[in-house]
Amino acid sequence: MADYHTLIVGAGFSGIGAAVNLDKAGLADYLIVEAGDGVGGTWFWNRYPGVAVDIPSFSYQFSFEQSPNWSRTYAPGRELRAYAEHCVDKYRLRSRIRFNVEVSGAVFDGDENVWRVELNTGEIITARFLVNASGVLTIPKLPDIDGVDSFSGVTMHTARWDHTQDLTGKRVAIIGTGATAVQVIPEIAPIVQQLTVFQRTPIWCFPKFDVPLPTAARWAMRVPGGRTVHRLLSQAYVEFTFPLAAQYFTVNPFAKRADAAGRAYLRREVRDPVLRDKLTPRYAVGCKRPGFHNTYLSTFNRDNVTLVTEPIDKITGSGVATADGTTYDVDVLILATGFKVMDVDAMTFDITGPSGQTLSAFWEEHRMQAYEGVSIPGFPNYFTVMGPYGYVGSSYFALIEAQTHHLVRCIAQADRRAAHRVEVRQEANDRYFAEMMRKRHRQIFWQDSCTNANSYYFDRNGDVPLRPASTPEAYWRSRSFDLDDYRFTG
């Protein structure tokens, strides 16, 4: 007999959402294991200066637990951590979470029809069902630069920020100009002696309507229907600016005008035309996720900020050397190089099916794919929240709610049928993957300019495992997919 009915890996918002939906379905025999000593996932680990959501707060929350306590239209990271703590306490999840526990690997026992999950403590936990809620913004990605480990000063990745380090008056280098760097650079530039920013690919950046919420707005969120109105308006904005723009690029004329808006913002913010040209992307808006910030671009006007676009040759004991022979001596090296996202290496632990094949090997052989982004053939009783072709690009909370509803439908049906195994049928998976391939031509990613974007959306096969759909479609399908697409046995 299994130790638990369901084991959930990760106590971020994906794990919290899965647990709440399991409780609602009366499937309360579960355990959550979490590598950190707190909840919140991405928002627990990422505490760099300026960390905040890049989607309006009204959309970046569960639809069933809408907070009236956001201080701004775009909440800072500390409020997301507080919101995670609130959800865990309100829904009484804390007693079913084990902190400071990492999963080393999981193997499906075909004789007993259970997952045997090895922890870093040396324990083996068994569970009928395994839910991987460890997310994609999990494993910090180190730059592939010679000597990155040889720097004698302070090195830190933005996802593991060391707040004991005081940057005041220091010479600081930051590698990367993605979404994280867009938030960090304006925060630290005023206090450091010199900030050298190493840019490989510029990012499209747009203004952000980030303002404190007035008392009247907070009051409106507490009256009946107030939060629903705020959320609907926010959802419409989010849907219009990414899923509809990126997933339906070929039929959406607005998306094709975004480049002009980005260039106009650059002209307003950056005085030096040479610098402005260096900060101008050579790819269409949407090839990679754009940044939203009100002072990122103007920060490069500061005398103590230098933008370097020459390729990095190596990192030395004292700083960063570029291909033109210049060495930039620095005291602190910040790696704003993101995460392993669309990559089999992004998996935090090995998953081995009953045939002995690992999930990473399956994806290496067959390309990244998953039925509705949730299930993979050959891996029974296993579900993932952030699987390939699940995410449409809007709020992660929309994804979490759709995916957890899908997997709970499967688990509940297995219990009703007293089935030992539930596994997506190969023909259903093939049909879904073919649909993704058939529809992807309308996405922005397949335009010629995207080859210059260096976007993490692309995996090593050149695929973009994002779902070419709208949020309402993904939400509806999680509630209407044919359960006969799964095989229930035993």
C-alpha positions as CSV (number, residue, x, y, z in Angstrom):
1,M,0.0,0.0,0.0
2,A,1.3,3.5,-0.9
3,D,2.3,5.9,1.8
4,Y,0.2,8.6,0.1
5,H,-2.5,8.8,-2.5
6,T,-0.7,11.7,-4.2
7,L,2.7,13.3,-3.8
8,I,3.1,16.9,-5.0
9,V,6.7,18.1,-5.7
10,G,7.0,21.8,-5.0
11,A,5.2,24.3,-2.7
12,G,5.1,27.2,-5.1
13,F,1.8,28.4,-6.6
14,S,1.6,25.3,-8.8
15,G,1.8,23.0,-5.8
16,I,-0.6,25.1,-3.8
17,G,-3.1,25.1,-6.7
18,A,-2.9,21.4,-7.1
19,A,-3.4,20.8,-3.4
20,V,-6.4,23.1,-3.1
21,N,-8.1,21.4,-6.1
22,L,-7.3,17.9,-4.7
23,D,-9.0,19.0,-1.4
24,K,-12.0,20.3,-3.3
25,A,-12.4,16.9,-5.0
26,G,-12.2,15.1,-1.6
27,L,-8.7,13.7,-2.4
28,A,-7.0,15.0,0.7
29,D,-4.4,12.2,1.2
30,Y,-1.4,14.0,-0.2
31,L,2.0,15.2,0.8
32,I,3.8,18.3,-0.6
33,V,7.6,18.2,-0.6
34,E,9.5,21.5,-0.9
35,A,13.2,22.1,-1.4
36,G,13.1,25.5,0.4
37,D,12.2,26.4,3.9
38,G,9.2,28.5,2.8
39,V,6.4,28.5,0.3
40,G,6.0,30.6,-2.9
41,G,8.4,28.9,-5.2
42,T,9.8,31.5,-7.6
43,W,8.8,34.2,-5.2
44,F,10.5,32.4,-2.3
45,W,13.8,32.1,-4.1
46,N,13.9,35.4,-6.1
47,R,14.5,38.3,-3.8
48,Y,16.7,40.5,-5.8
49,P,16.3,44.3,-5.7
50,G,13.2,45.5,-7.6
51,V,11.7,42.0,-8.0
52,A,8.0,42.4,-9.0
53,V,5.4,40.8,-11.2
54,D,5.2,41.9,-14.9
55,I,1.5,41.1,-15.1
56,P,-1.1,43.2,-13.2
57,S,-1.6,42.0,-9.7
58,F,-5.4,41.4,-10.3
59,S,-4.5,38.7,-12.8
60,Y,-1.5,37.3,-11.0
61,Q,-3.5,35.4,-8.3
62,F,-6.0,32.5,-8.1
63,S,-9.4,33.3,-9.4
64,F,-10.9,31.6,-6.2
65,E,-8.7,33.6,-3.8
66,Q,-8.5,37.2,-5.0
67,S,-6.6,39.5,-2.6
68,P,-7.8,43.0,-1.7
69,N,-4.4,43.8,-0.2
70,W,-2.2,44.6,-3.2
71,S,-0.4,47.8,-2.7
72,R,0.3,48.5,-6.4
73,T,-1.0,47.6,-9.8
74,Y,2.1,45.4,-10.2
75,A,2.8,43.8,-6.8
76,P,6.4,43.6,-5.4
77,G,7.9,40.2,-4.7
78,R,7.4,40.4,-0.9
79,E,3.6,40.7,-1.4
80,L,3.6,37.6,-3.6
81,R,5.4,35.7,-0.8
82,A,2.8,37.0,1.7
83,Y,0.0,35.9,-0.6
84,A,1.5,32.4,-0.8
85,E,1.7,32.2,2.9
86,H,-1.9,33.4,3.2
87,C,-3.2,30.7,0.7
88,V,-1.3,28.0,2.6
89,D,-2.8,29.0,5.9
90,K,-6.3,29.7,4.7
91,Y,-6.6,26.3,2.9
92,R,-4.8,24.5,5.8
93,L,-2.0,23.1,3.7
94,R,1.0,23.7,6.0
95,S,0.7,20.5,8.0
96,R,0.9,18.6,4.7
97,I,4.1,20.2,3.5
98,R,7.6,18.9,4.3
99,F,10.2,21.7,3.9
100,N,13.9,21.4,3.1
101,V,13.4,18.2,1.2
102,E,14.5,17.6,-2.3
103,V,13.4,14.8,-4.7
104,S,16.4,13.0,-6.1
105,G,14.5,10.7,-8.5
106,A,11.2,8.9,-9.0
107,V,10.7,5.4,-10.4
108,F,7.3,3.8,-11.3
109,D,6.9,0.4,-9.8
110,G,4.9,-1.5,-12.4
111,D,4.2,-4.5,-10.0
112,E,2.8,-2.4,-7.2
113,N,1.5,0.5,-9.5
114,V,3.1,3.1,-7.3
115,W,5.7,5.8,-7.7
116,R,8.8,5.2,-5.5
117,V,10.3,8.7,-4.9
118,E,13.7,9.0,-3.4
119,L,14.5,12.1,-1.3
120,N,17.8,13.7,-0.5
121,T,17.3,12.5,3.1
122,G,17.7,8.9,1.8
123,E,14.1,8.1,2.4
124,I,11.8,6.4,-0.2
125,I,8.2,7.6,-0.3
126,T,5.6,5.8,-2.3
127,A,2.5,7.4,-3.8
128,R,-0.1,6.2,-6.3
129,F,0.0,9.5,-8.2
130,L,2.9,11.9,-8.7
131,V,2.3,15.6,-9.5
132,N,5.4,17.5,-10.7
133,A,4.7,21.1,-9.6
134,S,8.4,22.2,-9.4
135,G,7.9,24.7,-12.2
136,V,10.2,26.0,-14.9
137,L,11.7,29.0,-13.2
138,T,13.6,26.7,-10.9
139,I,17.1,25.9,-12.0
140,P,19.4,29.0,-12.4
141,K,21.2,29.0,-15.7
142,L,24.9,29.8,-15.5
143,P,26.4,31.5,-18.5
144,D,28.6,29.3,-20.8
145,I,31.6,31.6,-20.3
146,D,35.2,30.5,-19.8
147,G,36.3,31.2,-16.2
148,V,32.9,31.9,-14.7
149,D,34.0,30.1,-11.6
150,S,37.4,31.9,-11.3
151,F,36.2,35.4,-10.3
152,S,37.8,36.3,-7.0
153,G,35.2,38.8,-6.0
154,V,31.6,38.3,-5.1
155,T,29.5,36.3,-7.6
156,M,25.7,35.9,-7.3
157,H,22.9,34.8,-9.5
158,T,19.8,37.0,-9.3
159,A,17.7,33.9,-8.3
160,R,20.0,33.4,-5.3
161,W,20.6,37.0,-4.2
162,D,22.9,37.6,-1.2
163,H,21.4,40.4,0.8
164,T,24.5,40.4,3.1
165,Q,26.4,42.1,0.3
166,D,26.3,45.9,0.3
167,L,26.7,47.2,-3.3
168,T,27.1,50.8,-2.2
169,G,30.2,52.3,-3.9
170,K,31.2,49.0,-5.5
171,R,32.2,48.4,-9.1
172,V,29.5,46.0,-10.3
173,A,29.1,44.0,-13.6
174,I,25.8,42.4,-14.6
175,I,25.7,39.8,-17.3
176,G,22.3,39.7,-19.1
177,T,19.6,42.1,-20.1
178,G,16.5,39.9,-19.8
179,A,13.4,40.4,-17.7
180,T,15.2,40.1,-14.4
181,A,18.0,42.5,-15.3
182,V,15.3,45.0,-16.4
183,Q,14.2,45.1,-12.8
184,V,17.6,44.9,-11.1
185,I,19.6,47.5,-13.1
186,P,17.5,50.6,-12.2
187,E,17.5,49.6,-8.5
188,I,21.3,49.3,-8.1
189,A,22.6,51.9,-10.5
190,P,22.0,54.9,-8.1
191,I,24.1,53.3,-5.3
192,V,27.0,51.7,-7.1
193,Q,30.2,53.4,-8.1
194,Q,30.2,51.9,-11.6
195,L,27.7,49.5,-13.2
196,T,28.8,47.7,-16.4
197,V,26.1,45.9,-18.2
198,F,27.0,43.1,-20.6
199,Q,24.4,42.7,-23.3
200,R,24.2,39.9,-25.8
201,T,20.7,40.6,-27.1
202,P,18.7,43.7,-26.4
203,I,15.2,43.4,-25.0
204,W,12.1,45.2,-26.1
205,C,11.0,47.3,-23.1
206,F,7.7,49.1,-22.7
207,P,6.3,51.5,-20.0
208,K,4.6,49.9,-17.1
209,F,1.4,51.4,-15.5
210,D,2.8,50.6,-12.1
211,V,1.2,52.9,-9.5
212,P,0.2,52.7,-5.9
213,L,-3.4,51.6,-5.6
214,P,-5.4,54.5,-4.1
215,T,-7.7,54.0,-1.1
216,A,-10.8,54.1,-3.3
217,A,-9.5,51.3,-5.5
218,R,-8.7,49.1,-2.4
219,W,-12.2,49.9,-1.1
220,A,-13.7,48.9,-4.4
221,M,-12.0,45.5,-4.2
222,R,-13.8,44.8,-0.9
223,V,-17.3,45.5,-2.2
224,P,-19.3,42.7,-3.8
225,G,-18.2,42.3,-7.4
226,G,-15.4,44.8,-7.1
227,R,-12.6,42.2,-7.4
228,T,-14.4,40.5,-10.3
229,V,-14.5,43.7,-12.3
230,H,-10.8,44.5,-11.6
231,R,-9.9,41.0,-12.6
232,L,-11.9,41.0,-15.8
233,L,-10.3,44.3,-17.0
234,S,-6.9,43.0,-16.1
235,Q,-7.4,39.7,-17.8
236,A,-8.5,41.4,-21.0
237,Y,-5.4,43.6,-21.0
238,V,-3.1,40.6,-20.4
239,E,-4.8,38.5,-23.1
240,F,-4.6,41.3,-25.6
241,T,-0.9,42.1,-25.0
242,F,0.5,38.6,-25.1
243,P,-1.5,35.5,-26.0
244,L,-3.6,37.2,-28.7
245,A,-0.5,39.2,-30.0
246,A,2.0,36.3,-30.0
247,Q,-0.2,33.2,-30.6
248,Y,-2.3,34.8,-33.3
249,F,0.4,37.1,-34.8
250,T,-0.4,36.4,-38.5
251,V,-4.1,37.5,-38.0
252,N,-3.6,40.2,-35.4
253,P,-2.7,43.6,-37.0
254,F,-2.0,45.2,-33.6
255,A,0.9,42.9,-33.0
256,K,2.7,44.1,-36.1
257,R,2.6,47.7,-34.8
258,A,4.2,47.0,-31.5
259,D,7.7,47.5,-32.9
260,A,6.9,51.1,-33.7
261,A,5.7,51.7,-30.1
262,G,8.9,50.1,-28.7
263,R,11.1,52.3,-30.9
264,A,9.1,55.4,-29.9
265,Y,9.6,54.6,-26.2
266,L,13.4,54.2,-26.9
267,R,13.6,57.6,-28.5
268,R,11.9,59.2,-25.5
269,E,14.0,57.5,-22.9
270,V,17.6,57.3,-24.3
271,R,19.3,60.5,-25.4
272,D,22.5,59.2,-27.1
273,P,21.6,57.9,-30.6
274,V,24.5,55.4,-30.6
275,L,23.5,54.0,-27.2
276,R,19.9,53.9,-28.4
277,D,20.9,51.9,-31.4
278,K,22.7,49.3,-29.2
279,L,19.5,49.0,-27.1
280,T,17.3,48.5,-30.1
281,P,16.3,44.8,-30.8
282,R,16.7,43.4,-34.3
283,Y,13.8,41.0,-33.9
284,A,10.0,41.5,-33.7
285,V,8.3,42.2,-30.4
286,G,7.2,38.9,-28.9
287,C,10.0,36.7,-30.2
288,K,11.1,36.7,-26.6
289,R,9.2,38.0,-23.6
290,P,9.5,41.8,-23.5
291,G,10.3,43.8,-20.4
292,F,8.0,46.3,-18.7
293,H,9.7,49.1,-16.7
294,N,9.5,52.8,-16.4
295,T,13.2,53.6,-15.7
296,Y,15.2,50.7,-17.2
297,L,16.0,52.4,-20.5
298,S,16.7,55.9,-19.0
299,T,19.1,54.3,-16.5
300,F,21.6,54.0,-19.4
301,N,21.8,57.8,-19.5
302,R,23.6,57.8,-16.2
303,D,27.3,58.6,-16.2
304,N,28.1,55.6,-14.0
305,V,26.4,53.1,-16.3
306,T,28.2,51.5,-19.2
307,L,26.6,49.2,-21.8
308,V,29.0,46.7,-23.3
309,T,27.9,44.8,-26.4
310,E,31.2,43.3,-27.4
311,P,31.1,39.5,-26.8
312,I,32.6,38.3,-23.5
313,D,35.8,36.3,-24.0
314,K,36.3,35.1,-20.5
315,I,36.0,35.9,-16.8
316,T,39.2,36.5,-15.0
317,G,40.0,36.7,-11.3
318,S,39.5,40.5,-11.3
319,G,36.7,41.0,-13.8
320,V,35.3,40.4,-17.3
321,A,37.4,40.4,-20.5
322,T,35.8,41.0,-23.9
323,A,36.7,39.8,-27.3
324,D,38.3,43.1,-28.3
325,G,40.9,42.7,-25.5
326,T,39.3,45.1,-22.9
327,T,39.2,43.9,-19.3
328,Y,36.6,45.5,-17.0
329,D,37.7,45.2,-13.3
330,V,34.8,44.8,-10.9
331,D,34.2,43.9,-7.3
332,V,30.8,42.2,-7.7
333,L,29.7,40.0,-10.6
334,I,25.9,39.5,-11.0
335,L,24.5,36.8,-13.3
336,A,21.1,37.8,-14.6
337,T,21.1,34.8,-17.0
338,G,17.7,33.4,-16.1
339,F,16.7,29.8,-15.9
340,K,16.7,26.6,-17.8
341,V,13.2,26.7,-19.2
342,M,12.4,25.0,-22.5
343,D,15.1,22.4,-21.9
344,V,15.1,18.7,-20.7
345,D,17.8,19.8,-18.3
346,A,15.3,22.0,-16.6
347,M,13.9,18.9,-14.8
348,T,14.8,19.0,-11.2
349,F,14.8,15.2,-10.8
350,D,14.9,12.1,-12.9
351,I,11.5,10.5,-13.7
352,T,11.6,6.8,-14.8
353,G,8.6,5.0,-16.2
354,P,7.7,1.3,-15.9
355,S,9.7,0.5,-19.1
356,G,12.9,1.9,-17.6
357,Q,12.9,4.9,-19.9
358,T,13.4,8.3,-18.3
359,L,11.2,11.3,-19.2
360,S,14.3,13.3,-20.3
361,A,15.3,10.5,-22.7
362,F,11.7,10.3,-24.0
363,W,11.8,14.0,-24.8
364,E,15.3,13.8,-26.3
365,E,14.0,11.1,-28.7
366,H,10.5,12.3,-29.5
367,R,10.9,16.1,-28.9
368,M,9.2,17.9,-26.0
369,Q,5.5,17.1,-25.9
370,A,2.7,16.4,-23.5
371,Y,-1.0,15.8,-23.9
372,E,-2.7,19.2,-23.1
373,G,0.6,20.0,-21.4
374,V,-0.2,17.6,-18.5
375,S,0.5,13.9,-19.4
376,I,3.1,11.9,-21.3
377,P,2.5,8.4,-22.7
378,G,4.5,5.7,-21.0
379,F,4.4,7.5,-17.7
380,P,1.3,6.4,-15.8
381,N,-0.1,8.2,-12.8
382,Y,2.2,11.1,-13.5
383,F,1.1,14.7,-14.2
384,T,3.0,17.9,-14.7
385,V,1.7,21.4,-14.2
386,M,4.2,23.2,-16.5
387,G,4.5,20.7,-19.3
388,P,5.3,21.4,-22.9
389,Y,2.4,22.9,-24.9
390,G,0.4,23.9,-21.8
391,Y,1.3,27.5,-21.4
392,V,-0.3,30.1,-23.6
393,G,1.8,33.1,-22.3
394,S,-0.7,34.8,-20.0
395,S,-0.6,34.7,-16.2
396,Y,0.9,31.6,-14.7
397,F,-2.1,31.4,-12.5
398,A,-4.4,30.8,-15.5
399,L,-2.1,27.9,-16.5
400,I,-2.0,26.5,-13.0
401,E,-5.8,26.5,-12.6
402,A,-6.3,24.9,-16.0
403,Q,-3.7,22.2,-15.5
404,T,-4.6,21.3,-12.0
405,H,-8.2,21.0,-12.9
406,H,-7.2,18.6,-15.7
407,L,-5.1,16.4,-13.5
408,V,-7.6,16.3,-10.7
409,R,-10.3,15.2,-13.2
410,C,-8.0,12.2,-14.2
411,I,-7.2,11.3,-10.6
412,A,-10.8,11.5,-9.4
413,Q,-11.9,9.4,-12.4
414,A,-9.3,6.8,-11.6
415,D,-10.6,6.6,-8.0
416,R,-14.2,6.3,-9.2
417,R,-13.2,3.4,-11.4
418,A,-10.9,1.9,-8.8
419,A,-8.2,1.9,-11.4
420,H,-4.6,1.3,-10.4
421,R,-3.2,3.2,-13.4
422,V,-4.2,6.1,-15.5
423,E,-2.2,6.9,-18.6
424,V,-2.8,9.0,-21.7
425,R,-3.3,7.0,-24.8
426,Q,-0.6,7.3,-27.4
427,E,-3.1,8.2,-30.1
428,A,-4.5,11.0,-28.0
429,N,-1.0,12.4,-27.4
430,D,-0.1,12.1,-31.1
431,R,-3.3,13.9,-32.0
432,Y,-2.7,16.8,-29.6
433,F,1.0,17.1,-30.8
434,A,-0.1,17.2,-34.4
435,E,-2.6,19.9,-33.6
436,M,0.1,22.0,-31.9
437,M,2.3,21.6,-35.0
438,R,-0.6,22.4,-37.3
439,K,-1.5,25.6,-35.5
440,R,1.9,27.0,-34.7
441,H,2.4,28.8,-38.1
442,R,0.3,31.7,-36.8
443,Q,2.6,32.3,-33.8
444,I,5.1,35.2,-33.8
445,F,8.0,32.8,-33.2
446,W,8.1,31.5,-36.8
447,Q,8.7,35.0,-38.3
448,D,12.2,35.3,-39.8
449,S,13.4,38.0,-37.4
450,C,13.0,35.6,-34.4
451,T,16.2,33.8,-35.4
452,N,18.0,36.8,-33.9
453,A,16.3,36.8,-30.6
454,N,18.2,34.2,-28.6
455,S,14.9,33.4,-26.9
456,Y,14.5,30.8,-24.2
457,Y,11.2,30.0,-25.8
458,F,13.1,27.8,-28.3
459,D,14.2,24.4,-27.2
460,R,17.2,22.5,-28.6
461,N,15.1,21.1,-31.4
462,G,14.1,24.5,-32.5
463,D,10.5,24.0,-31.3
464,V,8.6,26.5,-29.1
465,P,6.6,24.4,-26.7
466,L,4.1,27.1,-26.0
467,R,0.4,26.4,-26.7
468,P,-0.9,28.2,-29.8
469,A,-4.2,29.1,-28.1
470,S,-6.0,31.7,-26.0
471,T,-6.4,31.5,-22.2
472,P,-10.2,30.9,-22.4
473,E,-9.6,28.0,-24.9
474,A,-7.1,26.3,-22.6
475,Y,-9.3,26.9,-19.6
476,W,-12.3,25.3,-21.4
477,R,-10.4,22.3,-22.7
478,S,-9.2,21.5,-19.2
479,R,-12.8,21.0,-18.2
480,S,-14.0,19.3,-21.4
481,F,-11.3,17.0,-22.7
482,D,-12.5,13.4,-23.3
483,L,-11.6,11.2,-20.4
484,D,-11.4,8.4,-22.8
485,D,-8.2,9.9,-24.1
486,Y,-6.8,8.2,-21.0
487,R,-6.5,4.5,-20.3
488,F,-7.7,3.4,-16.9
489,T,-6.6,-0.1,-15.9
490,G,-6.6,-2.4,-12.9
